[in-house]
């Protein structure tokens, strides 16, 4: 990790320590390099709580054990390290509301997942961490509202580190948002593509320490850090957090299921260690339940799905080979989703999943071609999901996704072959932050062959959704050049969905 000026770092850290209230006995460290170099984050917002995150980055010479901070540093034994945290109503921390001590342990890579309870609904808070002479950057977070007239959130996915810079996140961090939803492919396990602007510097990870290093590399990016520090996040994974196109215990590059599950376990643990998710997930990494329902007053119910961990293996030949027992979500998650949608009283019901739900024939002309790793390879499962949407009568269902490295807007139909059928939901897929886009020709073919696909673009960027009682408005935001640092970003297409009327309306 990059080093900072040692004397100025220690001076600023020790000076900052004076304004912290004492919290009792803590194992203090004197750091020679910034242990908070991965930044801070928050997530899992509820009306009265939020989860705060950071991870201490240590190396063999990053903590001094002598009372003299400039004495020679012996080889460090990275045991437990106590970290103080503080939450306040203001950025100056003159109005502190909660504080405490967290013991970061090497078993979880010295990551912190602090669930702060007793907060007020719909309130902005500021937070920071301190350990010894080191103080973290200041983060800002917001609890979920109980009553609200409007809500704004961004959604993003697919951020291959080598293929571009994170200018989209730099733009996102400046927006007026309540939440960020990340829909997967936060890291990439391998190198591919041309015109790379930076390097992983290592091969394909399979061990826990290798996945930790990959996350640390991605999270070292200052623009990604800025977006994490500015808003609370909800996060789900897709496949590249483990390996491309895996399904349950199968993967194209892993013929031995037992060996693959060991790799998956390591990948899941590293994902937990680097995401602002609930600390209860640390109970076990052979399986993690990341799907859940998140309520933001009576305006928004956001249902976050896991379309990767429980799915049946990918079909090898044709979408027509799909069978009723095949699943994308797994039986338990399917049943949970039906119950959750049926119980929702929200004005808008967002179904957040990893890819495009709507059918997409990618081959021009009378022949057909489908992505068998997406919902088109799991047609029976898609039908059950659409049945659940219709039977539940949940108000204003909107599906959001990522994965395809392209922007899409679509009318979701119960029968995609019936061009005259009214849509039962609306769908928006965000483009990739950096990952290579499909060709313009492939997008043109998709639009020509699938009338329910109302818009497509190969730009790179993210999306913002604004909700109120009357409508949901969506902006597709693209960066000018992902290969350039600090590339400007702008809205290139906007949409609206009216209350009670499913379907895409271009603005």
Helices and strands as residue ranges (DSSP letters): H 6-17, E 30-31, E 40-43, E 50-55, E 63-64, E 81-88, E 96-104, G 106-108, E 111-116, E 124-131, E 134-135, E 139-142, E 150-156, G 161-163, H 167-172, E 179-182, H 208-219, H 222-230, E 232-235, H 257-274, G 279-283, E 292-296, E 300-304, G 319-321, H 331-343, E 348-352, G 375-377, H 379-392, E 397-401, E 407-412, E 425-429, H 440-449, E 453-457, E 461-468, E 471-479, E 489-498, E 501-506
